[in-house]
Every structure is written in C-alpha cells, then in structure tokens.
Amino acid sequence: MHIAHLHQNPPHFKYLKWGGKNSDSPHQPYRGSQPIALQPSTPVGFTDLNDVLDGVEPSALAKSSRSIETYKNIQTGPINEDFPVLRSYKSEEDILNSYYIYIHPYISLLPAPTKPQHDDQPEMIQPRTQDAIVFERSIFPHWPSSSLSLAISAILALIPLPQDPAPLSDASISLRRSCAQFYAGAALKEAEEEVDELSPGASALCMDSTQEKFHPDVPPPLHPVLAFTILSIFEDCQQGNLSQMRNRANRAITTAMDISLHNLGTVASEAQRRAWWSVVCVHFLSSILQLTRPIITMSDPIITTPFPIFNVGFEPWSLLLKAENAAISVHSLVQDCHLEDENVVLSGDTKERIQQLDSDLVSIIALSDRSPRQGECSKTAETFSSQNMWMIARVIAHSARIKLHRFRAFLDIPIFLDKYCGLSAIYQKNTYPPLPQLRGPKNFDSVFPFTVPESSLICLKSSLVVARAFKNIYSPNPCYTDEPRQPGTCQAITQVHPRSLPFFACAAMQSSYVLLMLHHRVQAALKSERLSTCHFLLNRPENETEHQDAERLTDEMRFGVESMLFSLKSDLVFEGVALELRPFSMEFELSNFKVGELHRAPDTSTITGKEAQT
C-alpha cells in the first residue's frame, strides 16, 4: 500500500497518544494554525518553555492540502505563508548527503562518505489548499529506492525548512509528522520485504546483490538492518514510544544475527562493523530507556566482529558501548535491590557490587575525560561524528553514575524512583503535594557504601559535566561543504531546526532535575541561614565566604540547566522531546528555580528543617 491518509496509520505502526510515553494508541495531530513562539536564539526561561508547551494540544485533524507544488530551488521558489511546507529530496545522493548532516554526527551507521560533501539541498513541497492531504509517491520529486533511504527520509521529514514561516505551528507540525509516518511505514514494509528476499542462512560475507546501493560501500542486504535501527531511533525521538523503539531494535538485532553480522571476525568490512555495532548501541539504549535487560551482552563469546574505525586519532565506539553496558548494569543492580521497598533486606554482597560498579564508572569517566578538544581535529563528517559520539558516551557514563547514587542522594524525593525520565504522574498542574518520606530497604544505611552528602556531591558533579557535554556537542551544519563555496550559495538557517538527534535527551532531563533539587536545597539553606547543612556541596567554605560560595554554586547550577534546556528546546521539532518536556517543565514552574525570563517564583523563605532537605 502506497497511500496513507492523515486519519489512517501506516501499516504495522502504532502511535502514541498525548498522555504517556509507552502508549500504543494513535498519536493525535495538533490543533489550529497559529505559530508557537519558539526561537532557539531566545534566552531559555521556564515560563517561556511552559508557554511553548501549553500551546501544543491534542485535537482533531489538522488541515493540509491535496494540491502540492514542488520547487526545484527552495531558496527562490514562491512561498504562501498561509500553508506549511515539507522537506523532500530529488535523489538518493541528496538523501545520503543529508544523512551525513543530520544523523551521522550522532550515530555513525554508515562508513565515511566516498564523495565530497556539499551543503544541504532539499526540495520544498507546499500545500495549496485547505483540503486533507493524501500522501502517495507521486507527490514527491523522488521516491527513496530502499528501506534504508526511506527510514532516513522519515527522520529528515521532521526537520523544518528554513523557509517555513511558522515551523512550530500546529499545521506545520501535523504535516511533517504525517509525512514522516508515511515514510516510516513505507520503510518498515520495505525492510520486511527485503528480509524475506534474503537467502536462508545467508552470510554477511557473501552479499552479492543486483539491488542498487544507497552507499557505494554498503551492501544492500545491510539495508533492512540499518532501516530497523533508524526506525528504532524514530520511535524514541519522534513517537516517544519506548515499546516500539525496543521492538524495532530487537528486529534489527535478530536480522543482523541471521546474516551473521555478529561473528565476522577481522575480515568484516567497515560497513559491516558499523552496521553491527550501531545496532547493538541502539539496542542497549532501548534497554536503558525502558529499564529492561538486553537480549545480548558485549561479553558474549559468539560476538567476534571488531569495532568500527574512524581513523581520526581517537575511537569512541568502545567507550560508548562500555558506558551503555555500565548503565545497564546500574539498572540491574537497582532492580535487584528493590530500593523502593522498605520491607526488603539487602544481601551481603550489595555493598561490594555498588563499590565495584562505581569504580567501573569512574574508570570509564576518566577515559572519557581524555577526549580531544574541539578545534584540534580537521572538520569532516567522521571527526564530527567521532567527537559527538565521544561526548554522548561521556553523557551516558555520568548519567549512569547519577542513577547509581540518586536514591541515596534523594531518598526523600519519589520522582527518581521509577522512570528514567518522564515526571507526568507525580504532580498535577498548579499543585505541589507533600512528598512521602521513603526509607528504602531496612539495612540500606549500613549497606550503601556512600553517605548522603557523598552521593549528593557525585550527582552534582556528574550533572554539571553532562551540562557541559551538551553544550559542546556539534549541531548539524546544513551549509557544510568539502568543496570551495561561492559567496551566497547557502542560505543561512534562521528558523527552528534540531540541535541534535536527541536519543540521549533523558540524560539532560535527569541532570537538570538533579541541579534543580540541589539548587532548591542551597536556596532553602540561604533563606533559613543554615548554610552549614550544604557545606558538603561548597568545597570546604569558610564562614566569611560561605554566602558567596553558595551564590556562585547556585549560579553554576542555573547556567547548567539553562544550557541543557536550550538544547532540548532546540530539539522540540521531535515530538518525543516535547512529550518529555511537558511534565518536566511543570517541575520548574512549581519550584523556586529561576532561569532566564521567569516572571515569578514561589516564596521559599519559610522553608526550614526537613523541608529544606526536599
């Protein structure tokens, strides 16, 4: 089936309703056509962020059009500001070039480009009436020829064009969402058909195929493996559906193992190495986000395919996978210990497990600190990707350490007990109920090898590192080219566009929340003149300077949250990020945390005693 209406779901797809991240109900479009005032250059403020998110409501179908016009030059083609616009491409080569701009910098699914890169060259498709649009192949200037290019197109379709007069209007969001779902449904169907065409027992070492190659070095039998991997990321970033994310990742793993991608040994090509390990990377990520154990482990002796090689002076693959593996180990430990159950008695080896896991994380973190500084390497697709993946590994490692220590640091705050991120079930709008006092397992204090101040300080330091890492991650550069450029040949990007491919956004949300809670504690101590309760956060302050030290720390925490919220706010074109930010932003509204353009903060001058600890 090649036609999908806005009111129909593409084959095999289940979508998220507005209420939660793991729902399988249809994801409803937005209402209305008024633009949401969101510009990445605007200072981030919690009131501003809430205004953005409050303008996004689930509703009936948005209107688009039957009449479609395609412009060969999006920089000069006429634009009707009454209608949204869509991104498309005129060839496989242009889709591949855009993959290196928007996807490759964050996860290197494909080998290095074999041709010089050029600036992004999308084509603009714009509706011309208010009728409901019917998506079919014929409306696009080019229809992708494989599951891989279809899956990539699903991600690219979500990115607003710079010419879009209202990229975050309900009509624009709805049109991009429906187009992306059309591509994704077609990619899933095509991938399943490509898998069916593989010979039983086929090996990745024998991949002769008459099918046209999307990338000169990528054999077509790898296309469905990579397509399932990209669709897994799509389910996370756009749909916000972790169950489907895991389903797609598991499908990618089983397909890869069916063609023996996992045990090729040293004869594996770079394309085969990247295909296998990017599948593992996304599968591990789905396990981290959904709090489940993976179906494979890095230590499995049947895995012999070597890590990919960037050849740019440093290699992030091993570090990234070690960080993910450690994060999975943290979840397993927390799950085994039942830290939220005060009737449990922790086993005698729990202390040693925590100490060993923390030591492992410290070693991974120490290795991640040795990454090259920006500007030290040449600027190519491979260096952008290797540096970003190194930063993402750093983010995941520090996030894992936060998770290991957060119950000890915030035992009295139930928000951290269940989900990695997503706080919608805790508070309702305009309410701030008393927090239940949680005690944890009966022998928790005697078994956990770190004190509350020690764990709180670890959470603080790791959260600030995560904030710096988000600031240092390279953004997509649609104007990048390997060739000499003529002046004025690439239009400046002035509208909303993603700052990353935010499959690691939960780390920013968790770290921001840690900084929010600790900021609240320090502010409460300042108000109540009891700074001695926070001295462990201030690095041995003197009595004469403790107020200065506390104010300096609150500024640093505030700037850290500003930095991470700026990144998340820039990625709101992916609706999965918006779904997570809505309940998360509520916490900022209900706290005394003041950032950017916040107009009003609640009075906390009366907070004393135990309240100051919450």
N, C-alpha and C positions, 0 to 999 in steps of 0.2 A: 504494500500500500504506500503510495507516494503523496497522498493528500491528507492534510490534517487541519481541522477547523480549530478555532480558538476554544470552542466549547468541548473539544474531544482531546483525550490524552493520546499521545503517540503509542504505538504497540509496545507492550512489555513495561511501560513506565507507570510508576505510582508517584504521586506528588504530595508535597507537604502542605497541610493547611496551616493557617497563621499561628495556631495556638502552641505548637511544640515542635521539637527538632526531630523526633522519630516517628511522627505520624505518617501513615500511608494514605491519607485522604488527599483529594486533589488540592493542589496549590492554587488558591484563587487569585485572579488578577486584581490590580488596584483600581480605585475609582477615580473618575474625574480626569481633567487635563491641565490643572494648574501646576506650574513647576514648584518643586520643593527647593527652597533657597539653600543650596549646599555647594560651597566652593572650597576646594582643598586649601586655597590660599588664605581663607578666613581663619583667624585665630580660633582655636578649639575652645568651646565652653560647654558646660553641661547643660545649661538652659538651651543653648543653640542646638546641641545634639538632640535634646528631647523634642524641640520644635521640629527638627527634621524627621524624627521617628514618629512623632504624633501625627504628622501629615500623611503617613502611609497607612491606609486602612484596607482590609479585605472587602471585596464587594462583588457586584455583578460584572459582566464582561465589559472590558474597555473597547472603545470603537477604534477601528483602523480603516482598512480600505480594500476594495477589490482592484482598483486601478493603481498599478505600480509603474513607476518610471525609474529607469536606471541611467545614471550619468557616468560617462566614461572618465570624466575628470571631476572628482568631488570638490576640488578647490575652486572651480569656476562654474559648476553646474548650478542652476537656479534652485533656490530653497523656498518652500512655502512654510512659513513659521507656524501655520495652523496645524501641521501634521508632523508626526515623528519621523525619524529616518533610521535606516538599518545599514549595518556594515555587511559587505559581501566582497568577494574577490573574483577576478576574471580568469585565474589559472591555478593549477596545483603549485606552480613555482611561487606565486604570490602568497598562497596559504602557508607554504613551507617557510618563506621569508618571515612572515608574521609570527609563526611559531617561535622563531628564534628571538623575536622581540618580546612577546608576552608570556611565553610558557617556559622556554629553555632556561632563562635566568634563574628559575626557582626549582626546577627538577629537570635534569638532563636526560630526557627519554631517548633522544636521537644522538648519533655521532655529530662531530663538528660539521659545519656547512662545507660543501665541496665547491661552492661558488661564492664570489664576493657578496656580502650582504648589501642591501640597499634600503632606503627609507620605506616605511610602511606605505603601501599603495592600495588602500581599499577602494571599492566602488560603493557609491551611495544609492540605496533604494529608498524611495519615499512614496508613501500612500498619497492618493489624490482625492479620495472621497471618504465619507464617514461610514461606509458600509463595513461589515465584518470581513476581514481578510481571509482568503483561502490560501494556505501555503501549499505550493507544489513546485516541482523542479523548474518549471518554465519561467517562474518569476525571477530566478537568479541568473546573473550573467554567466555563471559557471557552476555546474553541479559537481561536488567532490567525487572522485572516482574510487575511493576505498573507505573502509571503516575508519582507518586512521585519520585521513584528511576530513572525514565527516565529524569525527569526535573533536578534532582540533577546531573545526568551524563552529561547533557548539559553544566552545569557550570564547572564541573570537566574537561571536554574535552578541555576547553580553556586553561588550566594550563599546561605549558610546562613541560616535564620530565627533570630531571637534566642531563640525558644522551644525550639530544638533542644537537648536535654540533653547531647548528645555530638556536636557538629558535625564533629569530625575523627575520629570512629570509622570503622572500615573500612566498616561498613554504611551510614553516612550518606554517606560519600564515594562509595561504589559506586552508591547510589540516585540521588544528584544527578548523577553522571556519566552514568548510563544515561538519565535524564530529559533532560539537556542534549543528548545524542547523538540522542535521539528527535526533539527539536525541530529540531536542526541538520539531520538527514536530511530531515525534512519541509520545512524551509526551502530546502534545496538543490533538492529535487524541484519545489517550487512555483516557485522562481526560474526554473528551466529552462522550466517550462510558461509562465510569464509572458513570458519572452523569445520563445518560439515564437509567442505571440499578437501580438507587435509586428509592425506592418506592415513589409514590406521597404522599406528606405530611409527609415524613419520618422525625423523630426527631433524633437529635444527642444523645439523651438519650437512644435510642433503636437501637443500632448499631451492632447487631449480624450479622456476615458475615462469609461465608466459605472461602473468599479470604485470601490468605496468608498475614500476617502482615509484613510490612517492619521494623517497630519498635514494640517491644512487647507491648508498652503502647498506640500505635496509631491505632485506629480502621480504617480499610480500607475505610469506607465512607469519612474519612477526607483526603484521598489521593488526590482526584481531587482539593479540596480547596487549599491544600498546593502546588500542582503542578502549578495551575494558579498563585499563589503568587510568586513562584520561577521563572516562565516564565516571569512575570512582571519585576522582577529584571534583568533577562536575556536581555529583550528588552532594558532596560536602559543601563546597563553596557557594553553589547556586541554590540547590534544593534544600540544603540543611537537613538532609535525610541520612543519618548515620547508618541505619539498617541497610539501605540501598547502597551506600558507599561500601560497606563491608561485602555485600553480595557481589558487586562489580569487582572488588579487589580479589575476592575468593575465586571468581570466574577467571580472572587474569592469571592467578597462580596455577590453577588446575590446567588451563590451556597451555601455559608455559611449560609445565612439567610433562604434559602429554607429548610435547615435541622435544623433550629432554634439554630444555634451556638451562636447567639447573646443574647438569653434570657434564659440561663440555670440556672441562679442563683447560689447559693452556692454549688449545687450538681455537678457542672461542674468539670470534671476531669482536671488534669494539661494539658494533651494533647489537650483537647477541648479549654481550656483557651488560650493556646499558639497559636493554630490554628486561633482562632477568632481574637485575638489582633495583631498577626503578619499580618493578612490580613488587618486590619484597619491601621496598621503602614505603610504598603506598599501603600495602597490606599491614605492615607494622603500625603505620599511622592510624589506620582504621581501628586497630586493636586498642591503641592508646586512647582515641577519642570515644570509643564505645565501651571502654573498660572491659575488654574481653581478651582472652588468650589467643595468640596467633595459631594458625594451623601448621606452621613450620617454624623452625628456630635457626639462628645463624650457625649454631654448633652441630647441626645435623650432618653426619659424615657423608651423606649422599650428595651434598652440595659441593661441587668442585669448580664451578665457573668462577674465574678470578674477578676481582673488582675492575670496573672501568678505569681508564686512564685519561686525564685531561692534558697531560704534558705541558702544564703551565707553571710548574715549580712546586705545587702543593696539591694534594689529592684529598678531597673531602668525603669520598664515599665511605671509607672505613669508619671515619669519625661519626658521620651521620647515622650509620646503621648501629654503631655502638651506643650512641646516645638514645636512639629509639629502643634498642634492646634493654637498656638500663631503665627507661621509662616504663616499659612493660613489666620489668622485674619489680619496680616500685609498686605498681598496681597489684601485682600478685601478692606481694608482702602485705599491703594494706588490706586486701581482700581476705587473706588467710588469717589475719589478726582480728578481724571484725572490730575495728577500733571504735565503731559507733555503739557497740553493745556493752553496757556496763556489767552485764552478768557473765561475761567471758573472763577466763583467767588465761593470760598469755603463757605460751610454752616457754621452757627454759632457754631455748636457742634463739628466741626472738631478739634479744639484745645483740647477739653476735651477728645475726642476719642484718639488722639495721646498721650496725657498725661497718660490716663488710660492704653493704650496698652504698653507704655514704662514702666510704673510701674509694670505691669504684667510680662513683660520680665525681669525686674530687679529682681523680686521675684524668677522667675524660675532660673535665672542665679545664684542667691545667694544659692539656694538649690543645684544646680549642683556643686558649689564650695566645697561642703561637701563630695565629693566622697572619698573613701579610697585611699590611696596612693598605688602605685604598690609595691608588696612585702609584704604587710600587710596581705594578704589572701593566703590560700592554692591554689596551681595551679591545677585546674581541668577544665574540659570543661565548667562547669557552672560559675566558677569565671572568666575565660577568657571572656565569653560572657557577664556577668553582668557588668564587668568593661568597656569593649569596648562599650556596648550599653549606658552606662552612659556617656562615652566620646562623643559618637555620639549625644546624647541628648544635651550635652553642645555645641557642634559644631552647631547644628541646632538652638538652642536658640540665640547664639551670631550672627549667620548669619541672623536670623530674625531681630535682633536689628540693624544690619548693613543696612538691606534693608529698615527699617523704617526711618533711618537717612541719607541714602546715597544721596537722591535727594537734601536735604538741604545742605549736605556737598559738593556735587559735581554738583551743579546746572548747571555749565558751561561745563559739560562733558557728552555728549549724550550717551555714551556707556552704562550707567547704566539705561537708561530709559525703555528698553523693556524687554529683556530676562534676566533670572536669571544668565545664563552663556552662552557663545557662541557668539563670537565677530566678526565672519567672514564677516558680511555685512558692518562693519564700515570702515575698512581700507583695501586697496589692498596692495599687496607686494611692498615694496620699495617706498611707498608714505605716506605722512603724511599731509593730507589736513588741512586747518584751521577748527577749531571747531566752529559751530554755537553757538551764545550766546542765551541760553534759559532763559526765565524769569519765567516760571511757571504761575500758576493762578494769577489773578490780585492782590488779597489780601493775597498772600502767606506769605510775610514777616510778616504781622501783625497777621496772624492766627497760623503759625507754632510756637510752644511754646519753641523752642530751637534756639539759634543763629547758624550761620555757624561755628564759632570756637567750640562751644559745640558739635555739631553734628559730626564735623570732628574728635574731640578727642574721642568721643564714637566709631566711626568707627575704629580709630587707635587701641584703647584698645581691642575691640572685635576681630579685625583681629589678633592681637598678641596672644590672648587666643586661637583662632582657630588653629594657627600655633603650639602652644604648645600641643594642644589636638591631632593633627595629629601625632606629634612626640611620644606621649605616648600610642597610640593605639597599642595593641598587634598584631604582624604579625602571619600568620599561621606557625605552627611548625610541619612539616611532621615527625620529629623524636620524637615527644612526645609519652610517654607511661606511663601507670599506673603501669606497672609491672617492675621488675628488668631487666635491659638490659645487655646483653653480649657485651663486647667491640667490636666495629667494625661492629655491626649488622645493623646500619642505615647509609646510605651513606649521606655525607654532601651535602647540597644543594648549588651548586656553580654557577648555571645558573640563568637566569631570571625567577622569579616567582612573583606572585602578593603579595603585602604587605597587601592587604585588599580585601574586596568585595566592590568596590568603588561606591556604590549607593549614597554616600554623597559627591562625588568629586566636585560638583559645589560649595560647601561651600569653599573649598580650592582655587578654581579659583577666586571666588569673593573676598575673603580675600586677596589673593595675589595681585589682581588688586588694591584694596584699598591701600595696602602698597606701591605698585608701584607709584601710583599717589601722595601719600603724600611724598614719598621719592623724587620724582621729584620736588615737591614744596620746600622742605627743601634744596635740592641741588641748585635750582634756587636762593633761598634766600642767600645761601652761596656765590654763584658766583657773585651776584649783591650787596653783602654787605648790605642786607636788612633783616637780621635775625629777626628784630622786628616783621615782618609780620607772623612769625612762632612761636612766643613766647608761644602761647597757646598750642602748641604741646610739649614744652620743660619743662613743670612743673616749672614755675617761675625761669627762669635762670637769673644769674647775668651777667652784661656786661662783666666782666672779664673772664667768663667761658662759654659764650653762644656758642662759636665755638666748644668747647669740648662737650657740651651738644648736639649740633646739629649733630656732627660726631658720637657720641655714639648712638643717635636715628637712624641715617641712617644705622649704622651697625646692630642694632637690627631689623630694618625692612628688611634689606637684608638677615639676617640669618633666619628670619621668612619665607620669600619667598623661600629660599633655602630648608628649611625643608619641606614645602608643595610641592614644585616641586619634591623633592626626592621621596615623597610618590606617587605622580601622575606618575612620570616617572617609578617607580617600577610597577605600575598597567597598563602599556601600553599593556600588553598582552590582556587586554579587549579593543576592538577596539572603543567602545563608548568613552573611556577616550582619546584615540588618536584623535578622531574626534573633541573633545572639545579643546584639547591642541594645535592643529594646528593653528587656528586663535588666540588663546590666546597667544601662543609663539610669534606671529608676533608683539604683543604689546611690548614685551620685546625687540625685535630686533629694534623697532622704537624709543625706549626711551633711556635715558642715564643711565638706571638702570644696574649696573654691578654686576654680580654674578659669582663666580667660575671661569670658563675658558673663559669668554667672552674676545675676542681678541680686539674688537674695540667698542667704544661708541661714539655716536654723540656729537659734541661740543655744550654745552648749555651756554657758557659763555656770550652770547649776550642776553639771556632771561632776560627781565626786565618787570616791570609794570604788566599789565594784563596777559601777557604770563606766568608769574611766578605763576599765580593762576590756570593754566590749566595743 
